[in-house]
Amino acid sequence: MSLRTAARAFPTLVRIGFSEALAYRAELLIWVLSTTMPFIMMALWTAVARDAPVGRYGQEGFVGYFLATFVVRQLTGAWAAWQINFEVRQGTLAMRLLRPISPIWSYAAENLGAVPMRFLVGVPVAIISVLVVGPDAVPRQWWGWPLLALALLGGWLITFLANVAIGTMALYMESSQKLMDVWLVLFFVFSGYMYPVELLPPVMRSLVDWLPFRYQIGLGAEVMTNAHSLPTALKLLAGQWLWVLGMGALAVGLWRRGLRRFAAYGG
Amino acid sequence: MISVRGLRKHYKVHKRPPGLKAAFRSLFHRDYTTVKAVDGISFEIHPGERVGFLGPNGAGKTTTLKVLSGLLHPSEGEVTVDGHVPRHREAAFLKKIMLVMGQKQQLLWDLPPAETFELNRAIYDVPPEQYKQTLDELVTLLELEELIQKPTRQLSLGERMKCELAAALIHRPKVLFLDEPTIGLDVSMQATMRTFIKSYNERHGATLILTSHYMDDVAALCPRVIVIDKGLLSYDGGLEALVQRVRPEKRVVFRLDQPVEAERLTPLGRVVSHEPTTAVLQVPPEAVSATISRALANLPVTDLTVENAPLEEVMSELFSENKARRAAAAEVGA
């Protein structure tokens, strides 16, 4: 596959992905509603912190953290695993494989195409967060903004590539849906989606640093809410991008080997 | 253009009887059987040829097309298409071919077909001028003007299939694999598709392989047919020659001025059908003139035509012959 062809076609692919996201606006709204877990967690943890802070998080700290988590989740979401699993089982992946561009690019563009719509949901929440929490709800230092952008991009890439790797497992097993369910359970426990990872016991915390989940959501939310100094943020970002590379290698490796097993069922 | 040598594609299939007990058993022990979808076929197709790829359901036609288009890796054998090995799926190869499957679509379901055309323009890197020219041509020939701005989901099956074909041809493929392109379409839409496919082949010199259960498609489009059955090649040659080999008898259709009794027809040949003022007789080719002379002398004939047996019957007879041959071979083997 030519990388140049992919690069040239990518803007059109993203534009078409955006048009599809607009066509599915009702579905998008429902998806947004299904990602309101941070609001529930916010209510829970602010109640816990009413009398005394939990770690370094007081009530305001939890509000800022969970609103940031919501925004980060909106901007780093991907659903390629369900798409790939479905298309492998139905044989419709065949239509993508006939094109001179890797289907991974198409899935990426379709998933990225929904980001502008999600941005429209995320920005008002970020503004509300600034109004409620104050300037600590967004990066205070200039360097915080590019680091946040990098953390968001890295978080999206890990989520998307993990989706590709898991979806691709449908080429090896009869369905990869349950594998995705397992991934999601681990994601909820270790990503910082339900509580800041620094509240975990020390043993669990060091484990979290070695797993990919924190880099999907937690790191973005932490950078957004000024939880780290520049050196710590850079160290964590390096860890995140190592996971991007690792997950990329895993996804592409599984994909290439898996295609040999593709049976193109139906029709 | 296309060369296939000893192509085999075997699948390992998990077999499980119905029922809860069998479901539990399959958790611990699975029985597999090997399905020989294609079992050693060879053929060559030259540039610009239109070839019908025929066979009963499960014969291996679609599997062969999927191997030729790079979707499936062959278990054995050598396949090249315009100098490319399909399973390598090089971009240069994929830009030259297209597989149109009547039962699968590439059109974006919730967007108008125009968006899929634009997507394919970008993916196939079609220069803007060529894109405009091709699109204008496709819109005119397939009468798509009214359709390409409507969401795909709101189009009828026939309208969708026309747009599907247009989307497949945006990059002007040199090799076109058509797998049941007219399935489910009404008679007039089938005719439109056939005319268009033939004119595309003639204008662009594209090589075309067609599978279809509608023999009218094959008769209208394919001077040459390749027949496979149970993964084995059973015929490769001209369509006319196949008809002559399997069913050489001719059919003489008589239109009569007034009804005649069946007894007056039987001495002339085998009566295939008899309605009050129409009779169809099947006669050996060497007896056609004599039969016509006798009929003109003895019956109130107003019009007559001489035809080959319908292609459906020819194919059905060929498949029955193959089945009988396999059964005989199995008996000898046992």
Contacts between the chains, C-beta under 8 A, distances in Angstrom:
chain1	res1	chain2	res2	distance
A	1	B	89	7.7
A	1	B	91	5.6
A	2	B	91	4.6
A	5	B	91	6.0
A	5	B	123	7.4
A	5	B	125	5.6
A	8	B	122	7.1
A	8	B	125	6.4
A	9	B	122	4.1
A	9	B	123	4.9
A	9	B	125	7.2
A	11	B	122	7.9
A	12	B	118	6.6
A	12	B	119	6.2
A	12	B	121	7.7
A	12	B	122	3.5
A	12	B	123	7.8
A	13	B	119	7.0
A	13	B	122	6.9
A	13	B	123	7.7
A	16	B	108	7.0
A	16	B	111	7.1
A	16	B	115	5.8
A	16	B	118	7.4
A	16	B	119	5.2
A	19	B	111	5.6
A	19	B	115	6.2
A	20	B	108	6.7
A	20	B	110	6.3
A	20	B	111	6.4
A	23	B	110	4.0
A	23	B	111	6.2
A	23	B	151	7.6
A	24	B	110	6.8
A	91	B	104	7.2
A	92	B	104	6.1
A	94	B	66	7.2
A	94	B	71	5.2
A	94	B	99	7.7
A	94	B	101	7.5
A	94	B	104	6.5
A	95	B	101	7.9
A	95	B	104	5.9
A	95	B	105	7.2
A	95	B	106	4.4
A	97	B	70	7.4
A	97	B	71	5.7
A	97	B	89	7.2
A	98	B	69	6.3
A	98	B	70	7.8
A	98	B	71	7.2
A	98	B	94	6.5
A	98	B	97	7.7
A	98	B	98	6.8
A	98	B	99	5.7
A	98	B	106	7.7
A	99	B	94	6.5
A	99	B	120	7.8
A	99	B	123	5.2
A	99	B	124	7.7
A	100	B	91	3.9
A	100	B	92	7.9
A	100	B	94	3.9
A	100	B	95	5.1
A	100	B	123	6.6
A	100	B	124	6.6
A	101	B	91	7.7
A	101	B	123	5.1
A	260	B	73	5.3
A	262	B	71	6.9
A	262	B	72	7.2
A	263	B	11	6.8
A	263	B	72	7.3
A	264	B	66	5.2
A	264	B	71	4.7
A	264	B	72	5.9
A	266	B	103	6.7
A	266	B	104	6.9
A	267	B	62	6.5
A	267	B	101	4.4
A	267	B	102	7.5
A	267	B	103	4.0
A	267	B	104	4.7
A	267	B	179	6.5
A	267	B	180	7.8
